[in-house]
Amino acid sequence: MGRLKVVTVVGARPQFIKAAAVTPPLRRVADEILVHTGQHYDRELSAAFFEELGLPAPDVNLGVGSGTHGVQTGEMLRRLDPLLAAERPDWVLVYGDTNSTLAGALAAAKLGIPVAHVEAGLRSYNRAMPEEVNRVLVDHVATRLYCPSEAARENLRREGITDGVRVVGDVLDDALALVPDRPEVLAALGVEAGGYYLATVHRQENTDRPDRLVGILRGLRALDAPVVLPLHPRTRARLEAAGLERETAGIRVVAPQPYGATLTLVRHSRAVLTDSGGLQREAGALGIPCYVLRDETEWTELVASGRAVLVGADADRIAAAVRAGAARGQPGRGRGAALAVVRDLVGVADA
């Protein structure tokens, strides 16, 4: 049998990070075609990640760009279909829960190409979140499901999915080891190690509801140390459209940061406050307390272990939880998930 042929579909920040851990060992044993859908296309959210993480440039960039969820996903499908039909890979590999994940999985499934899903089995049980819909649909068409935890495996079992499920750990732990600390970032932003909080807000459920956005910002302003807030383009646009820029007074608003700078800010912060699934996991892996600016999370094991606490968008609840030190930082689980994914894929192909 010849070398395994894999088409990997990525399109957003969390996928670039995880692919940076999986692609190098995968390319030692397989022929990989890396497809970027163009879902994230700003330099800070796309090209900069490839450069910083040492991820090879995409073999194909579909250039889809922005749009509503349906339009964006439909355009990805339209462009992926002929590509996959021509390449006929042994596997299509997808990561996480974005529109790119869903489009890659659906396009492959419609053509009878097996789908491998890294980060399978996560559930927030909030179907109002587009990401939750994506997770469920992808897991139900995937052939191989790589879970970061036993809790994720149990979620799949409850939905009747048991074949092809493997608990490999979180490939993010492997990716974190690729990024060195950059303490000069702290000086550039005027903060000291242990003397600030890091916050991010970008989820549609928060940015598109002014009441929630205002509640979060007021909660951040009530904290007992400076808050560094790298402002997502969507969040900035929503603030401007609603005339709420004044609500950021006293918060250190900065541009979106490169990945290495973001991890440095996480490592040296008192705590992280975020609605990002990826940043929750990064804080957890680095042993930093995390306060989740949502009413539920797909990373339920972080909450169960006390490493993360759900605080929603209520200013008083946010400030009180941080003041009480409700979240406890604990070290992550360690590396090896990326290699486990590659070994399993190759083993399935050889069977």
FENHU-V155792 format. One record per residue. NEAR is the number of other C-alpha atoms within 12 Angstrom. Layout:
# FENHU-V155792
NEAR
NEAR
This chain:
# FENHU-V155792
10
12
20
27
29
35
41
47
51
51
47
38
39
38
43
47
45
43
51
38
38
44
40
25
25
31
27
17
24
29
25
33
32
38
39
41
43
35
38
34
25
22
20
26
28
35
29
27
38
34
22
27
32
25
30
27
25
30
19
24
27
31
25
31
26
24
17
15
24
17
17
28
33
25
28
41
32
22
27
41
27
17
28
38
22
14
23
24
30
33
39
49
51
53
53
50
40
41
46
49
51
46
47
51
49
38
39
42
30
21
26
21
30
34
41
46
50
51
50
52
48
44
37
29
22
20
18
15
26
27
32
30
25
38
42
37
33
44
45
30
34
41
32
40
44
44
39
42
31
24
27
36
30
24
30
33
23
13
18
16
26
25
18
28
34
35
31
35
32
44
46
42
34
33
40
38
25
26
26
18
21
21
23
18
26
29
16
15
26
19
25
24
25
21
23
31
40
48
43
47
44
34
33
25
30
32
34
22
21
26
22
32
37
32
30
41
44
28
34
47
30
28
34
21
25
28
40
44
36
33
31
29
26
24
35
29
18
28
29
18
15
19
15
24
22
17
26
30
19
21
30
26
31
25
20
31
33
29
37
33
31
38
37
33
46
48
39
32
33
36
47
51
50
45
40
32
40
42
41
45
45
46
45
44
34
35
32
38
43
51
53
48
44
39
28
31
37
40
43
32
27
39
30
17
21
25
34
44
41
34
33
33
35
27
25
22
28
38
30
22
30
33
20
16
24
25
34
28
32
22
21
29
23
22
23
25
32
38
30
27
41
35
25
26
38
29
16
18
23
15
8
